[in-house]
């Protein structure tokens, strides 16, 4: 069982930056692939970024490439999402997710087994 707790959301002006964190419980964090998803107002949940258990493989949605960076610190059981050049359309609840996977990244929400409660990011114009 893995429990995930996101933090770092908030209100920011367009062009600003935020760093989200996702703290995971459990001793086997380094055997889990991790991902970030978001759900904007009136929209379906969408993939944002993913990272393999080692951190060696990364994937991003086209809409965030070059602006967002996913990383992880397995010693701290934490995955991060650094967001820069934020736009109003990035406004959403951001969720982190985990799945036990020893190879590659996972970009499909249905494949994830564990989810955090979400953290709100609001970007004002």
ROSE-4610 file (N, C-alpha, C; in Angstrom, 1 decimal, always signed):
// ROSE-4610
residu = [X/X/X/X/X/X/X/X/X/X/X/X/X/X/X/X/X/X/X/X/X/X/X/X/X/X/X/X/X/X/X/X/X/X/X/X/X/X/X/X/X/X/X/X/X/X/X/X/X/X/X/X/X/X/X/X/X/X/X/X/X/X/X/X/X/X/X/X/X/X/X/X/X/X/X/X/X/X/X/X/X/X/X/X/X/X/X/X/X/X/X/X/X/X/X/X/X/X/X/X/X/X/X/X/X/X/X/X/X/X/X/X/X/X/X/X/X/X/X/X/X/X/X/X/X/X/X/X/X/X/X/X/X/X/X/X/X/X/X/X/X/X/X/X/X/X/X/X/X/X/X/X/X/X/X/X/X/X/X/X/X/X/X/X/X/X/X/X/X/X/X/X/X/X/X/X/X/X/X/X/X/X/X/X/X/X/X/X/X/X/X/X/X/X/X/X/X/X/X/X/X/X/X/X/X/X/X/X/X/X/X/X/X/X/X/X/X/X/X/X/X/X/X/X/X/X/X/X/X/X/X/X/X/X/X/X/X/X/X/X/X/X/X/X/X/X/X/X/X/X/X/X/X/X/X/X/X/X/X/X/X/X/X/X/X/X/X/X/X/X/X/X/X/X/X/X/X/X/X/X/X/X/X/X/X/X/X/X/X/X/X/X/X/X/X/X/X/X/X/X/X/X/X/X/X/X/X/X/X/X/X/X/X/X/X/X/X/X/X/X/X/X/X/X/X/X/X/X/X/X/X/X/X/X/X/X/X/X/X/X/X/X/X/X/X/X/X/X/X/X/X/X/X/X/X/X/X/X/X/X/X/X/X/X/X/X/X/X/X/X/X/X/X/X/X]
num = [1/1/1/2/2/2/3/3/3/4/4/4/5/5/5/6/6/6/7/7/7/8/8/8/9/9/9/10/10/10/11/11/11/12/12/12/13/13/13/14/14/14/15/15/15/16/16/16/17/17/17/18/18/18/19/19/19/20/20/20/21/21/21/22/22/22/23/23/23/24/24/24/25/25/25/26/26/26/27/27/27/28/28/28/29/29/29/30/30/30/31/31/31/32/32/32/33/33/33/34/34/34/35/35/35/36/36/36/37/37/37/38/38/38/39/39/39/40/40/40/41/41/41/42/42/42/43/43/43/44/44/44/45/45/45/46/46/46/47/47/47/48/48/48/49/49/49/50/50/50/51/51/51/52/52/52/53/53/53/54/54/54/55/55/55/56/56/56/57/57/57/58/58/58/59/59/59/60/60/60/61/61/61/62/62/62/63/63/63/64/64/64/65/65/65/66/66/66/67/67/67/68/68/68/69/69/69/70/70/70/71/71/71/72/72/72/73/73/73/74/74/74/75/75/75/76/76/76/77/77/77/78/78/78/79/79/79/80/80/80/81/81/81/82/82/82/83/83/83/84/84/84/85/85/85/86/86/86/87/87/87/88/88/88/89/89/89/90/90/90/91/91/91/92/92/92/93/93/93/94/94/94/95/95/95/96/96/96/97/97/97/98/98/98/99/99/99/100/100/100/101/101/101/102/102/102/103/103/103/104/104/104/105/105/105/106/106/106/107/107/107/108/108/108/109/109/109/110/110/110/111/111/111/112/112/112/113/113/113/114/114/114/115/115/115/116/116/116/117/117/117/118/118/118/119/119/119/120/120/120/121/121/121/122/122/122/123/123/123/124/124/124/125/125/125]
x = [+0.9/+0.0/+0.9/+0.5/+1.3/+0.3/+0.7/-0.1/+0.6/-0.1/+0.5/-0.1/+0.8/+0.3/+1.0/+0.2/+0.7/+0.7/+1.6/+1.7/+2.3/+2.2/+2.9/+2.0/+0.7/-0.2/-0.5/-1.1/-1.5/-1.9/-2.0/-2.3/-1.1/-0.9/+0.2/-0.2/+0.5/+0.2/+0.8/+0.2/+0.8/+2.2/+3.0/+4.5/+5.2/+4.5/+5.2/+5.5/+6.0/+6.5/+5.9/+5.8/+5.5/+6.2/+6.4/+7.0/+6.0/+5.5/+4.7/+5.5/+5.1/+5.8/+4.7/+5.2/+4.3/+5.1/+4.7/+5.4/+4.7/+5.5/+4.9/+5.3/+4.4/+4.7/+5.3/+5.8/+6.3/+7.8/+8.3/+9.8/+10.2/+9.3/+9.7/+9.4/+9.5/+9.2/+10.0/+11.2/+12.1/+11.7/+10.6/+10.2/+8.9/+8.5/+7.3/+7.6/+6.9/+6.9/+5.9/+6.2/+5.3/+4.8/+3.7/+3.2/+2.4/+2.3/+1.5/+0.4/-0.8/-2.0/-2.7/-3.6/-4.3/-5.7/-6.6/-8.0/-8.5/-8.7/-9.1/-10.6/-11.2/-12.6/-13.3/-14.3/-15.1/-14.3/-13.1/-12.3/-12.1/-11.7/-11.3/-9.9/-9.5/-8.2/-7.2/-6.1/-5.2/-3.7/-3.0/-1.6/-0.8/+0.2/+1.1/+2.5/+3.0/+4.4/+4.5/+5.6/+5.8/+7.3/+7.7/+9.1/+9.2/+10.2/+10.5/+11.0/+11.1/+11.5/+12.9/+13.8/+15.2/+15.3/+14.3/+14.4/+15.1/+15.5/+16.2/+15.3/+14.0/+13.1/+12.0/+11.8/+10.8/+9.9/+8.7/+7.7/+6.9/+6.5/+5.7/+4.6/+3.5/+2.5/+3.0/+2.6/+3.1/+2.8/+1.7/+1.3/+2.2/+3.1/+3.9/+5.4/+5.7/+7.1/+7.9/+9.1/+9.9/+9.5/+8.4/+8.0/+8.0/+7.6/+7.5/+8.7/+9.1/+10.1/+9.8/+9.7/+9.5/+10.8/+10.9/+12.1/+11.7/+12.6/+12.3/+13.5/+13.3/+14.4/+14.0/+14.5/+14.1/+14.5/+15.5/+15.9/+14.9/+14.2/+13.1/+11.7/+11.6/+10.3/+9.4/+10.0/+9.3/+9.5/+8.4/+8.5/+8.1/+8.7/+8.4/+7.9/+7.3/+6.9/+7.2/+8.3/+8.7/+7.9/+7.2/+6.4/+6.8/+7.2/+7.6/+6.7/+6.8/+6.1/+4.6/+4.0/+2.7/+1.7/+0.6/-0.4/-1.7/-2.7/-4.0/-4.6/-4.3/-4.8/-4.2/-3.1/-2.6/-3.4/-4.4/-5.2/-5.9/-5.7/-6.3/-6.0/-6.6/-6.2/-5.1/-4.0/-2.9/-2.8/-2.7/-2.6/-1.3/-0.7/+0.3/-0.2/+0.5/+0.0/+1.2/+1.0/+2.1/+1.6/+2.6/+2.3/+3.6/+3.5/+4.7/+5.2/+6.3/+6.8/+8.3/+9.0/+10.5/+11.1/+10.3/+10.8/+9.9/+10.5/+9.8/+8.9/+8.2/+7.2/+5.8/+4.9/+3.5/+2.7/+2.1/+1.4/-0.1/-0.6/-2.1/-2.6/-3.6/-4.1/-4.7/-5.3/-5.9/-4.9/-3.6/-2.6/-2.1/-2.4/-1.9/-2.8/-2.1/-2.8/-3.1/-2.3/-2.4/-2.5/-3.3/-3.5/-3.5/-2.9/-3.0/-4.4/-4.6/-5.8/-5.9/-4.8/-4.7/-4.4/-3.8/-3.5/-3.9/-4.5/-5.0/-4.0/-3.9/-3.0/-3.9/-3.8/-4.6/-3.7/-3.8/-2.9/-3.8/-3.5/-4.3/-3.7/-4.5/-4.0/-3.7]
y = [-1.2/+0.0/+1.2/+2.2/+3.5/+4.6/+5.5/+6.7/+7.9/+8.8/+9.9/+11.2/+12.2/+13.5/+14.6/+15.3/+16.4/+17.7/+18.6/+19.9/+20.9/+22.2/+23.2/+23.9/+23.6/+24.3/+25.7/+26.5/+27.8/+28.7/+30.0/+31.0/+31.7/+31.8/+32.5/+33.2/+34.3/+35.0/+34.3/+34.6/+34.0/+34.4/+33.4/+33.6/+33.2/+33.0/+32.6/+31.1/+30.7/+29.4/+28.8/+27.5/+26.7/+25.4/+24.9/+23.5/+22.7/+21.6/+20.7/+19.5/+19.1/+17.9/+16.8/+15.6/+14.5/+13.5/+13.4/+12.6/+11.2/+10.2/+8.8/+8.1/+7.3/+6.4/+5.1/+4.3/+3.0/+2.9/+1.7/+1.5/+1.2/+0.9/+0.5/+1.5/+2.8/+3.9/+3.8/+3.3/+3.2/+2.1/+1.4/+0.4/+0.9/+2.1/+2.7/+3.7/+3.6/+4.7/+5.7/+6.9/+8.0/+8.9/+9.5/+10.4/+11.6/+12.6/+13.8/+13.9/+14.1/+14.4/+15.6/+16.2/+17.3/+17.3/+18.0/+18.1/+19.5/+20.2/+21.5/+21.6/+22.8/+23.0/+22.5/+21.6/+21.1/+20.2/+19.8/+19.0/+17.6/+16.6/+15.3/+15.4/+14.4/+14.3/+14.0/+14.7/+14.5/+14.3/+13.6/+13.3/+14.6/+14.8/+15.9/+15.4/+14.6/+14.1/+12.8/+12.1/+10.8/+10.5/+9.7/+9.4/+7.9/+7.3/+5.9/+5.8/+4.5/+4.4/+4.9/+4.8/+5.3/+6.8/+7.4/+8.7/+8.9/+7.7/+7.8/+8.0/+7.7/+7.9/+8.9/+9.8/+10.9/+11.0/+11.5/+11.8/+13.0/+13.8/+15.0/+15.1/+15.7/+16.1/+17.2/+17.3/+18.3/+19.7/+19.9/+21.2/+21.7/+20.9/+21.3/+21.2/+20.6/+20.4/+21.7/+21.7/+22.9/+23.9/+23.6/+24.5/+23.7/+22.4/+21.6/+20.6/+20.3/+19.3/+18.4/+17.1/+16.1/+15.5/+15.3/+14.7/+13.9/+13.2/+12.4/+12.3/+12.1/+11.9/+10.6/+9.5/+8.2/+8.1/+8.9/+8.9/+9.6/+10.5/+11.3/+10.8/+9.7/+9.2/+10.3/+11.2/+12.3/+12.5/+12.9/+13.3/+14.7/+15.4/+16.9/+17.2/+18.3/+18.9/+20.3/+20.7/+22.1/+22.7/+23.8/+24.4/+25.8/+26.2/+27.5/+28.1/+29.4/+30.0/+29.6/+29.6/+29.1/+30.0/+29.3/+29.9/+29.7/+30.6/+30.4/+29.0/+28.5/+27.1/+26.0/+26.3/+25.3/+25.2/+26.1/+26.0/+24.7/+24.0/+22.6/+22.1/+21.0/+20.2/+19.3/+19.2/+18.4/+17.2/+16.0/+14.8/+14.0/+13.4/+12.5/+11.1/+10.2/+8.8/+7.9/+6.6/+5.6/+4.3/+3.6/+2.2/+1.4/+0.2/-0.6/-1.0/-0.5/-0.8/-0.6/-1.7/-1.7/-1.2/-0.9/-0.4/+0.6/+1.7/+2.7/+3.6/+4.4/+5.4/+4.9/+5.5/+5.2/+6.5/+6.6/+7.8/+7.7/+6.6/+6.3/+6.2/+7.1/+7.1/+5.8/+5.0/+3.7/+2.7/+2.9/+2.0/+2.3/+3.4/+3.7/+3.2/+2.7/+2.1/+3.0/+4.0/+4.8/+6.3/+7.1/+8.5/+9.3/+10.5/+11.5/+12.2/+13.1/+13.8/+15.0/+15.4/+16.6/+17.9/+18.8/+20.1/+21.1/+22.2/+23.2/+24.1/+24.3/+25.3/+26.3/+27.5/+28.5/+29.6/+29.8/+30.8/+31.9/+33.1/+34.3/+35.0/+35.6/+36.3/+37.7]
z = [+0.0/+0.0/+0.0/-0.8/-0.9/-0.7/+0.2/+0.4/-0.2/-0.9/-1.6/-1.0/-0.8/-0.3/-1.1/-1.8/-2.6/-1.8/-2.2/-1.6/-2.6/-2.3/-3.1/-4.0/-4.1/-5.0/-4.4/-5.2/-4.8/-6.0/-5.7/-6.7/-7.2/-8.5/-9.0/-10.3/-10.6/-11.8/-13.0/-14.2/-15.4/-15.6/-16.0/-16.1/-14.9/-13.8/-12.6/-12.5/-11.3/-11.1/-9.8/-9.8/-8.6/-8.6/-7.5/-7.4/-6.5/-7.2/-6.4/-5.9/-4.7/-4.2/-3.9/-4.0/-3.6/-2.8/-1.5/-0.5/-0.5/-0.6/-0.6/+0.7/+1.2/+2.3/+1.8/+2.6/+2.2/+2.0/+2.1/+2.0/+0.6/-0.3/-1.6/-2.7/-2.3/-3.2/-4.5/-4.4/-5.6/-6.5/-6.3/-7.2/-7.9/-7.7/-8.3/-9.3/-10.5/-11.4/-11.0/-11.2/-10.7/-11.8/-11.6/-12.6/-12.0/-12.8/-12.4/-13.4/-13.0/-13.8/-13.3/-14.1/-13.7/-14.3/-13.5/-14.0/-13.8/-15.0/-14.9/-14.8/-14.6/-14.5/-15.7/-15.5/-16.6/-17.6/-17.2/-18.1/-17.5/-18.3/-17.8/-17.3/-16.5/-16.0/-17.2/-17.2/-18.3/-17.7/-18.5/-18.2/-18.3/-17.4/-17.4/-17.5/-16.7/-16.7/-16.0/-16.3/-15.7/-15.6/-14.6/-14.3/-13.9/-14.4/-14.1/-12.7/-12.1/-10.8/-10.5/-11.5/-11.4/-11.6/-12.3/-12.7/-14.1/-14.7/-15.9/-17.2/-17.0/-18.1/-17.7/-18.6/-18.4/-19.6/-19.3/-20.3/-20.0/-21.0/-20.7/-21.8/-21.3/-22.3/-23.1/-24.4/-25.3/-24.7/-24.0/-23.5/-22.5/-21.9/-20.8/-21.1/-22.2/-22.6/-22.6/-22.0/-22.0/-20.8/-20.2/-19.0/-17.7/-17.7/-16.5/-16.5/-15.3/-15.1/-13.9/-14.2/-13.2/-12.7/-11.4/-10.8/-9.6/-9.0/-7.8/-7.0/-5.7/-4.7/-4.0/-4.3/-3.7/-2.2/-1.9/-0.5/+0.4/-0.2/+0.5/+0.2/-0.6/-1.0/-1.6/-2.4/-2.9/-4.4/-5.1/-6.5/-6.6/-7.5/-7.7/-9.1/-9.2/-10.5/-10.4/-11.1/-11.2/-12.4/-12.1/-13.2/-13.4/-14.6/-14.9/-16.1/-16.3/-17.3/-17.3/-16.2/-16.0/-16.8/-17.3/-18.1/-17.4/-17.7/-17.1/-17.4/-18.6/-18.9/-18.1/-17.3/-16.4/-15.1/-14.9/-13.8/-13.7/-12.6/-12.4/-11.0/-10.7/-9.5/-10.0/-9.4/-9.8/-8.9/-9.5/-8.7/-9.0/-8.0/-8.3/-8.1/-8.8/-8.9/-8.9/-8.4/-8.4/-8.9/-9.5/-9.9/-9.8/-9.3/-9.2/-10.5/-10.9/-12.3/-12.3/-12.8/-12.8/-14.1/-15.1/-16.3/-16.9/-17.4/-18.2/-17.4/-18.2/-17.6/-18.0/-17.2/-17.4/-17.6/-18.8/-19.1/-19.1/-18.8/-18.9/-17.4/-17.1/-15.8/-15.3/-16.2/-15.8/-15.3/-15.6/-15.2/-13.8/-13.2/-11.9/-10.8/-9.7/-8.6/-7.5/-7.3/-6.1/-6.5/-5.8/-6.2/-4.9/-5.0/-3.9/-4.0/-3.0/-2.9/-3.8/-4.3/-5.3/-4.6/-5.3/-4.9/-5.9/-5.5/-6.5/-7.0/-8.3/-8.9/-9.6/-9.3/-10.0/-10.6/-11.9/-12.6/-13.1/-12.6/-12.9/-14.1/-14.9/-16.1/-15.8]
